Amino acid sequence: MLHDAVELVNWYRARWEIELFFLVPKEGCRVERLQLADIERLQTALALYLGVAWRINRLMRLGRTLPDLPADLLFEPDEWGAAFSRTKNPCPGRLPRLTPWCA
């Protein structure tokens, strides 16, 4: 009985991660605005957007737990360079971390 209760609590704790995962395609990618009527197009779009959601959620989790992780471990130089150039407080001459501000 205790084992069942612990398992139920663990499933409930995972609920928030699931909510965040589906929030990315819904709010961030605005997948509902696509209004795709063709099932093949819808499946293709969902496959793309769920891949994006997975990567964003992974980055959010890593940013919370390992904020000093170097950006080049997860991004190509042109990817982190473009994102880092958009920050309000870039740190010149230093490889950015997942939390892109100078310490």
N, C-alpha and C positions, 0 to 999 in steps of 0.2 A: 504494500500500500504506500509506504514512504517512497519507494522507487517510482511509482506511478505519479505521485505528487511532484517529485523533483523533475521528472520528465515533462510534466505539464507546465511547470514554472519555466523550464528552459525553452520550451516552445513559445511561451508567451513573451519571454525576453527577446526572442528572435523576431517577433512581430514588428518591432520598430525598424529593424534593418530591412525587412521586406517592404514596409511602407515607404522608406526612403528610396529603395531600389525602384519601385514603380512610380515614385514622384518625379524622378529624372525624365523618363520619356513623356510623362503626362504634362508636367509644368515646364521643364527645361527644354525639351525637344518639341513640345506642343503637338504630339502625335495625333491627338483628336482632331486637330484642324486639317489634317490631310484628307479626311473624308473619302478614303479609298473604297470603291465599290467592288473592285476586282480582288478576289481572294489571294491570287498570286502576288499582286502588288502589295497587299496588306501584309502578307507573310514576309515578303522581302523587307518592307519597311520595319516591321517589328523585329526581325532578326538584326537589322542594323542598329536600331535604337536600343534594343536590350543589350547589345554588345557595348554601346556607349554608356548605358546605365551601369553595367558591371564595372567598367573601367573607372567611371567617376566615383562610384561607391568605394571601390578599392583605394582610390587616391584619398578620399575623405577619411577612410579608416586609418590609412598609413599616416596621413597628415596629423591626425589626432594622437596616434600612438608613437610615431617616430618623426616628429616635426623637423629634425635636423638631417633627415635622409637626403643625400644629394639628388638633385633633380635628374641628373644624367643617368641614374640607375633605372628610371622609369620612362624617360622621354629621350628622343633623338635631339641633337643640338638645335635643329631648326624649330622643333616643337617647344622646348623650354625657352628658347630665345624669344620666340614670338610672344609666348604667354608672359614671360618675365618683363619684356619691354612695355607691357601694359600696366605694370604695377605702379603705384603712386610713389614708391620709395625704393627704386632699384639700387642695388649695391654694386657699384662698378668694380671690375677686376676680381669678382668673387663668384664662384659657381653657386647658383641659387639652391636653396633647400626647398622642401615641400611647403614650408610656410615662408612665403617670399617677402620677408622684411629683414632689415639689418638688425642685428642684436648688438 
